[in-house]
Amino acid sequence: MFADLNITLFLDYLGLIAPLVLLLVSIFLLQNKAKYLQVYIIGFLLNNVLNAILKYAIKEPRPSKDSRILEISIANQKRHGFDCYSMPSGHAQNCGYNLAFITLVLNNPLITGLYLVITSISLYQRHKYFNHTILQLIVGLIVGLIFGYLAYDVGN
């Protein structure tokens, strides 16, 4: 029973920090590919700027089991700035960016599989804890995948 709880907590935490894990692993994997590493880092930063711009433009609030709780949280500024908006999901967008870029650069099925598993865990975690709707996650993932492809294409 405790082993199941520990695994669940580990997976939930991995889902929460997945963009950071993928960032660090990607930097490690690209350390001997200077051109791609530069493009990756610039693309990663621009991808986050794009996410903030999209959140401010769309202004879709985070899901809540009770819309009154969500409104009170926003009114009392429990969430600040673009964090009170959730379309598109920043976690999904960052995971999609990493997945696309690393897949295209390294062309390694094992690494792609690992990135896909971590991305899936993150998407599940974000939905499980009511941070995003399925649509917000799908849109974030697609935007990230497209941006990852474009960053790769620019650097190639």
ABEGO torsion letter per residue (X at the ends): XAAAAAAAAAAAAAAAAAAAAAAAAAAAAAAABAAAAAAAAAAAAAAAAAAAAAAAAAGBBBBBABAAAAAAAAAAGABBEAAABAOBBAAAAAAAAAAAAAAAAAGBAAAAAAAAAAAAAAAAAAAAAGABBAAAAAAAAAAAAAAAAAAAAAAX
